[in-house]
Amino acid sequence: MSRRISQSITPTTDDVAALRAPFLVKGANDPVIAELRQYLKQVVPGWLSKLSDDQELTRERLAEITTAVTARRAVIEALPGGKARTEALAALDRTEAIVTEMDAELAGVSAFSGTGA
């Protein structure tokens, strides 16, 4: 016969409540989810939703987009792997590539025009 050693603790009602509290699923009403949504809205420049292909972008505006990409990426990268995470990161990669390309084109124009950016 082998020996068995066991130690355990019986939690109180308050202990159970405290242990469960951070993990309660509150759905759309969860204050953490609401705060996350608000943060994701705040990091996006307000003008971006009204951007159209007949408007011009400055390097400063491109920098605002880069900042928004960085902030959003930090949140998305914290998510577990899956289709939604992969697609969101791919969209950010594409946005970042376009911004980098546009910024390089603007830098080239500035270099040839003799004015600094």
C-alpha positions as CSV (number, residue, x, y, z in Angstrom):
1,M,0.0,0.0,0.0
2,S,1.4,3.4,-0.9
3,R,1.2,6.5,1.2
4,R,-0.9,9.5,0.3
5,I,-0.6,12.9,1.7
6,S,-3.3,15.5,1.2
7,Q,-3.8,19.0,2.4
8,S,-6.8,21.2,1.5
9,I,-8.6,24.2,2.7
10,T,-12.3,24.9,2.8
11,P,-13.1,28.4,1.6
12,T,-15.6,30.6,3.3
13,T,-18.5,32.1,1.5
14,D,-16.6,35.4,1.2
15,D,-13.6,33.5,-0.2
16,V,-15.7,31.9,-2.8
17,A,-17.2,35.3,-3.8
18,A,-13.7,36.9,-4.0
19,L,-12.3,34.0,-6.0
20,R,-15.1,34.0,-8.6
21,A,-15.6,37.8,-8.9
22,P,-12.9,38.6,-11.5
23,F,-14.1,35.8,-13.7
24,L,-17.9,36.4,-13.8
25,V,-19.2,36.6,-17.4
26,K,-21.3,39.7,-17.7
27,G,-21.6,39.9,-21.5
28,A,-22.0,43.2,-23.1
29,N,-22.7,44.8,-19.7
30,D,-19.2,43.9,-18.4
31,P,-17.5,47.2,-17.4
32,V,-14.1,45.8,-18.6
33,I,-15.6,45.1,-22.0
34,A,-17.2,48.6,-22.1
35,E,-13.9,50.2,-21.1
36,L,-12.1,48.2,-23.8
37,R,-14.6,49.3,-26.5
38,Q,-14.1,52.9,-25.3
39,Y,-10.4,52.6,-25.5
40,L,-10.5,51.2,-29.0
41,K,-12.7,54.1,-30.1
42,Q,-10.4,56.7,-28.5
43,V,-7.2,55.5,-30.1
44,V,-8.6,56.0,-33.6
45,P,-8.4,59.6,-35.0
46,G,-11.8,61.1,-35.3
47,W,-11.3,62.2,-38.8
48,L,-10.5,58.7,-40.1
49,S,-14.1,57.6,-40.3
50,K,-14.8,60.4,-42.7
51,L,-11.8,59.9,-44.9
52,S,-12.5,59.5,-48.6
53,D,-10.3,59.1,-51.7
54,D,-10.7,62.7,-52.7
55,Q,-9.0,64.0,-49.6
56,E,-5.3,64.6,-49.0
57,L,-3.2,63.2,-46.1
58,T,-0.3,64.9,-44.4
59,R,2.6,63.1,-42.8
60,E,1.1,64.1,-39.4
61,R,-2.2,62.4,-40.2
62,L,-0.3,59.3,-41.3
63,A,1.6,59.4,-38.0
64,E,-1.8,59.5,-36.2
65,I,-2.8,56.3,-38.0
66,T,0.5,54.7,-37.1
67,T,-0.1,55.5,-33.4
68,A,-3.7,54.1,-33.7
69,V,-2.3,50.9,-35.3
70,T,0.2,50.4,-32.5
71,A,-2.4,50.9,-29.8
72,R,-4.9,48.6,-31.4
73,R,-2.2,46.0,-32.1
74,A,-1.3,45.9,-28.4
75,V,-4.8,45.0,-27.5
76,I,-5.4,42.5,-30.3
77,E,-2.1,40.7,-29.6
78,A,-3.3,40.0,-26.1
79,L,-6.2,37.9,-27.5
80,P,-5.9,34.1,-27.8
81,G,-5.0,32.8,-31.2
82,G,-7.9,32.4,-33.6
83,K,-9.5,33.6,-36.8
84,A,-10.7,37.0,-35.5
85,R,-7.2,37.7,-34.0
86,T,-5.4,36.6,-37.2
87,E,-7.7,38.7,-39.5
88,A,-7.5,41.8,-37.2
89,L,-3.7,41.6,-37.2
90,A,-3.6,41.1,-41.0
91,A,-5.7,44.2,-41.4
92,L,-3.4,46.2,-39.2
93,D,-0.4,44.9,-41.1
94,R,-2.0,46.0,-44.4
95,T,-2.8,49.5,-42.9
96,E,0.7,49.8,-41.6
97,A,2.2,48.9,-44.9
98,I,0.1,51.4,-46.8
99,V,0.9,54.2,-44.3
100,T,4.7,53.3,-44.6
101,E,4.4,53.4,-48.4
102,M,2.6,56.8,-48.4
103,D,4.9,58.3,-45.9
104,A,8.0,57.2,-47.9
105,E,6.4,58.8,-51.0
106,L,5.8,62.0,-49.1
107,A,9.4,62.0,-47.8
108,G,10.6,61.6,-51.4
109,V,8.5,64.6,-52.6
110,S,9.8,66.7,-49.7
111,A,13.4,65.7,-50.5
112,F,13.1,66.7,-54.2
113,S,11.1,69.9,-53.4
114,G,13.8,71.3,-51.1
115,T,11.4,71.6,-48.2
116,G,11.6,69.5,-45.0
117,A,8.8,67.4,-43.8
